[in-house]
Amino acid sequence: MHRPSLPATAHFSLPAKLLLGAVTGLLSVTTQAQDNPASESAQGETLSPAAAPAKSGPYLSDWYNQNFTLIGTKDISFGPRPVDDIYLEYEYFGRKGPFELYGYIDIPKILDIGNSHDKGAWDHGSPLFMEHEPRISIDYLAGRSLAVGPFKEWYLAFDWIYDHGSNSANRANTLFSGLGTDIDTHSRVNLSANFYGRYQWENYGASNEYSWDGYRAQLKYIVPLGKFDNGASLTYIGFTNFDFGSDLHKDNPNRTANATVSTNVLLYAFTHLRFTLVGRHFHNGGNWQDGSQLNFGDGDFRGRSDGWGYYAGVGYQF
C-alpha cells in the first residue's frame, strides 16, 4: 500500500496490492484505452488465463475478479512498534470501460491472534480496514490515444485508505489523488506509476489532520516468471511507495517528512487457489523516526520503523 502514519495500537494490513492476488499470468495494457479487453484489471494486471474468456469460465464474472485470503504477518512497521497479525481479506479488481477498479477490505485479527501491540475486531481495535484504488482512463474519455514516448495511457488516479478504529484517536481517513500512467518497457516487465497529493482527514490524532500534507510517488512492476505442467503460474510483483513533503516532523522530532516502503511478492497461483510470500522493507514506516524514544502511556520504548516485515497468504479466487 500503501499507509498513513499509525500509532502503536493501530492495525496494519497487507495491501492487497501485495497480493495483486488475482494476478496469475501474462500482464499487458493496450495503447488505446478504449480498446482494452474486459480481461484487464486495475493498474495493468490481467485476469488469469482461464478467467479471460466468456462468462462460462470458472469465475463469477469475466471482468470483475474477487478473492478471499487469510494472511499472516510478522514485523510490519507502519508505526514505531512492529505488528504481527492474522487477518481475513476480501480483494477485488477489474477493468470496465474507462474504469480500473482495485481494492480490498480487511477484518483485522480475525482469529484473535497477534502480538501485544496488535488490536483488532475482537479486542477494541479496528473491526474494518480498507483501501480502494480506482483509476479513470483519460485516453478513454478523450476517445484517442494520448501516448507520449513510453507513456502509453494516462489516468486520473485515486487511493482512499480508511481505518475504522474504535475511537477518533484510533481512526484514519486518507485520500491520495493525482495522475497515473502505464509505461511501455518493451520487455516482460509490466510497469505503471502514480503520483499523488495527500489530503488527510483523521490520522490517529496526528498534527496533520484535516489538511493537505505531502505527496506520494508510486512505482509498480510485475514480471511473469513461468507456468508449470500442474496448471500453476509464478509471478513476481513489486512496488515502491515514496512519501515525501509531510509537515509531521515540524512539531514532533519523532516524526519524519519522508517514508519509503518497498514490497517484493512471489505469487504461486492455480485457477482458484493461490499462495503468496512477501518481503517488505520499511524506512521511516508511517513517517516515524527509527530509534526514537517514545511513550504511548504504557512505558518508554525505542521505536522501530526501519527493517523488513513478512507476509504469507492462502487465498481462493472466484
C-alpha positions in Angstrom: 0.0 0.0 0.0 0.4 1.9 0.6 -0.4 3.7 4.7 -0.7 6.9 6.7 1.1 7.4 10.0 -0.1 5.0 12.6 0.2 4.8 16.4 1.4 1.7 18.2 -2.1 0.3 18.7 -3.3 0.6 15.1 -3.9 -2.4 12.8 -1.6 -2.9 9.9 -2.9 -4.9 7.0 -1.1 -6.2 3.9 -2.2 -4.0 1.0 -3.9 -6.3 -1.3 -1.6 -4.7 -3.8 0.9 -7.1 -2.3 -1.2 -9.9 -3.3 -2.4 -8.4 -6.5 -3.9 -11.7 -5.7 -5.8 -12.3 -8.7 -2.8 -11.7 -11.0 -1.7 -15.0 -12.4 -0.1 -14.7 -15.7 0.8 -12.6 -18.6 0.2 -8.9 -18.0 -0.3 -6.2 -20.6 -2.1 -2.9 -21.3 -3.0 -1.7 -24.7 -2.1 1.7 -26.1 -5.6 2.6 -27.0 -7.6 2.8 -23.7 -10.9 2.2 -25.4 -9.6 -1.0 -27.0 -8.7 -2.6 -23.7 -10.2 -6.0 -23.3 -12.5 -6.7 -20.4 -9.9 -9.1 -19.0 -7.7 -6.2 -18.0 -7.7 -5.2 -14.3 -6.6 -2.4 -12.1 -3.3 -0.8 -12.9 -2.0 -3.3 -15.5 -2.9 -6.7 -14.1 -4.9 -9.1 -16.2 -7.2 -11.9 -15.2 -5.7 -15.3 -15.1 -5.8 -17.1 -18.5 -8.9 -19.1 -17.5 -10.8 -16.0 -16.4 -10.3 -14.1 -19.6 -12.8 -16.0 -21.8 -16.5 -15.7 -21.7 -18.8 -16.0 -18.6 -18.8 -19.7 -18.9 -15.3 -19.8 -17.2 -14.6 -20.8 -13.7 -15.2 -17.3 -12.2 -18.4 -15.4 -11.3 -17.5 -12.6 -13.7 -15.5 -12.2 -16.9 -14.1 -8.8 -15.8 -14.6 -8.4 -12.0 -12.2 -10.6 -10.2 -12.5 -11.4 -6.5 -10.8 -13.5 -3.8 -10.7 -14.2 -0.1 -7.3 -14.6 1.5 -6.2 -15.5 5.0 -3.0 -13.5 5.7 -0.4 -13.8 8.4 2.1 -11.0 9.1 5.4 -10.6 11.0 7.2 -7.4 12.0 5.1 -5.0 10.0 6.4 -1.5 10.6 3.8 1.1 9.6 4.3 2.5 13.1 7.0 2.6 15.7 6.0 -0.8 17.1 6.2 -3.8 14.6 3.0 -5.7 14.5 2.2 -9.4 14.0 -1.3 -10.3 12.9 -3.6 -12.9 11.2 -6.5 -11.3 9.3 -9.0 -12.0 6.6 -9.1 -10.0 3.4 -11.6 -9.6 0.5 -9.9 -8.3 -2.6 -11.4 -7.2 -6.0 -10.1 -5.8 -9.2 -11.2 -5.3 -12.8 -11.3 -3.1 -15.9 -14.6 -1.9 -17.4 -14.6 0.9 -20.0 -12.6 3.8 -18.6 -12.6 2.5 -15.0 -9.9 0.4 -13.4 -11.1 -0.9 -10.1 -8.9 -2.2 -7.3 -9.4 -2.5 -3.6 -9.7 -4.7 -0.5 -11.5 -4.9 2.8 -9.8 -6.4 5.9 -11.1 -7.8 9.1 -8.1 -7.3 11.4 -7.0 -10.0 13.9 -9.8 -12.3 12.7 -8.6 -15.3 14.7 -7.7 -13.1 17.8 -4.1 -13.9 17.2 -1.4 -11.2 17.2 1.3 -9.6 19.3 0.7 -7.3 22.3 0.6 -4.2 20.1 -2.0 -5.6 17.7 -5.6 -4.7 18.2 -8.4 -5.9 16.0 -12.1 -6.9 15.6 -12.4 -8.7 19.0 -10.3 -6.6 21.4 -11.5 -2.9 21.0 -9.3 -2.4 17.9 -10.3 -1.7 14.4 -13.1 -4.0 13.1 -12.5 -2.8 9.5 -9.6 -1.6 7.4 -10.0 -0.9 3.7 -8.3 0.6 0.7 -9.9 1.4 -2.7 -7.6 2.4 -5.6 -9.6 3.3 -8.7 -8.1 4.9 -11.8 -10.0 6.6 -14.7 -8.5 6.4 -18.2 -8.1 9.9 -19.6 -7.4 8.3 -23.0 -10.7 6.5 -23.0 -12.6 9.7 -22.1 -10.8 11.6 -24.8 -11.6 9.0 -27.4 -8.0 8.9 -28.5 -4.5 7.8 -27.5 -2.6 10.4 -25.6 0.6 8.3 -25.6 3.9 10.2 -25.3 7.0 8.1 -25.8 6.9 5.2 -23.4 3.9 6.6 -21.5 1.2 4.7 -23.3 -2.0 5.5 -21.3 -2.9 8.2 -18.8 -5.3 8.1 -15.8 -6.9 10.2 -13.1 -5.6 8.2 -10.1 -7.0 7.9 -6.5 -6.2 5.9 -3.4 -8.6 6.1 -0.4 -7.5 4.4 2.8 -9.8 4.1 5.8 -9.3 2.5 9.2 -12.4 2.4 11.3 -10.8 2.5 14.8 -12.8 2.2 18.0 -12.5 6.0 18.5 -11.1 9.0 16.7 -7.7 8.6 18.2 -7.5 5.2 16.5 -9.1 6.1 13.2 -7.6 7.2 9.9 -9.1 8.5 6.7 -6.7 9.4 3.9 -7.2 10.4 0.2 -4.4 10.3 -2.3 -5.3 11.9 -5.7 -3.3 12.6 -8.8 -2.1 11.3 -12.1 -1.2 7.8 -13.3 0.3 6.2 -16.3 1.3 2.8 -17.8 4.8 2.6 -19.2 5.9 0.5 -22.2 9.2 -1.3 -21.2 9.5 -3.3 -24.4 10.1 -6.3 -22.2 8.3 -8.8 -19.9 8.2 -6.2 -17.2 4.8 -4.6 -16.7 5.3 -1.1 -15.3 2.9 1.6 -14.0 3.4 4.7 -12.0 1.2 7.1 -10.0 1.9 10.5 -8.5 -0.5 11.7 -5.7 -1.1 14.6 -3.4 -2.4 13.6 0.1 -5.4 15.0 1.9 -5.6 13.8 5.5 -8.8 13.7 7.5 -8.5 11.7 10.7 -5.0 10.4 11.3 -4.9 8.8 14.8 -4.7 12.2 16.4 -1.6 13.4 14.5 -1.0 17.1 13.8 -1.7 16.9 10.0 -5.3 16.0 10.4 -7.8 17.9 8.1 -5.1 19.3 5.8 -3.2 18.7 2.6 0.1 17.2 3.7 2.7 15.8 1.4 2.9 13.6 -1.7 3.4 10.1 -2.8 5.3 8.7 -5.8 4.4 5.1 -6.6 6.0 2.6 -8.9 4.7 -0.9 -9.7 6.5 -3.6 -11.6 5.2 -7.1 -12.4 7.1 -9.9 -14.1 5.5 -13.3 -15.1 8.2 -15.9 -14.2 6.6 -19.0 -15.7 3.9 -21.6 -15.9 4.0 -25.2 -14.8 2.6 -28.6 -16.0 0.3 -28.7 -13.0 -1.5 -25.6 -14.2 0.1 -23.2 -11.8 1.9 -19.9 -12.6 4.6 -18.0 -10.8 4.6 -14.2 -10.8 6.9 -11.6 -9.2 5.1 -8.5 -8.1 6.9 -5.4 -6.7 6.0 -1.9 -5.9 7.6 1.1 -4.0 5.8 3.9 -2.3 7.9 7.0 -1.6 6.0 9.5 0.6 7.6 13.0 1.0 6.9 16.6 1.9 4.9 15.9 5.1 4.9 18.6 7.9 4.6 16.0 10.7 8.2 16.5 11.7 7.9 20.2 12.2 6.2 19.9 15.6 7.4 16.4 16.6 11.0 15.3 16.3 9.9 11.7 16.4 8.2 12.1 13.0 9.7 12.4 9.5 8.9 14.3 6.3 9.7 11.2 4.2 8.9 7.5 4.3 9.6 4.6 1.9 8.1 1.2 1.7 9.4 -1.3 -0.9 7.5 -4.6 -1.4 8.5 -7.9 -3.1 5.9 -10.6 -3.8 6.0 -14.1 -5.1 2.6 -15.4 -6.2 2.1 -19.1 -7.0 -1.4 -19.5 -8.4 -3.8 -22.1 -9.8 -7.2 -21.3 -11.3 -8.7 -20.8 -7.8 -6.1 -21.5 -5.2 -3.2 -19.1 -4.6 -0.2 -18.9 -2.3 1.7 -15.6 -1.6 5.0 -14.9 0.1 6.0 -11.3 0.7 9.1 -9.5 1.9 8.6 -5.8 2.6 11.3 -3.2 3.6 10.3 -0.2 5.6 12.2 3.1 6.0 10.6 5.6 8.5 7.4 3.5 8.3 4.4 5.7 8.8 6.6 8.7 9.0 8.1 7.6 12.3 11.8 8.2 13.0 13.6 4.9 13.6 15.1 4.6 17.1 13.1 7.4 18.6 12.5 7.3 22.4 8.7 7.1 22.8 6.0 6.5 25.4 2.3 5.9 24.5 1.2 5.7 28.1 2.5 2.2 28.9 6.2 2.9 29.4 9.2 4.0 27.5 10.3 2.1 24.4 12.5 2.7 21.4 10.7 2.9 18.1 11.5 0.6 15.2 10.3 1.9 11.9 13.1 0.6 9.7 13.7 -3.0 8.6 12.0 -6.0 7.0 8.5 -7.3 7.5 6.9 -10.5 6.1 3.6 -11.8 4.9 2.2 -15.2 3.9 -1.2 -15.7 2.4 -3.5 -18.5 1.2 -6.4 -17.4 -0.9 -9.3 -18.5 -3.1 -10.3 -16.7 -6.3 -13.8 -16.8 -7.5 
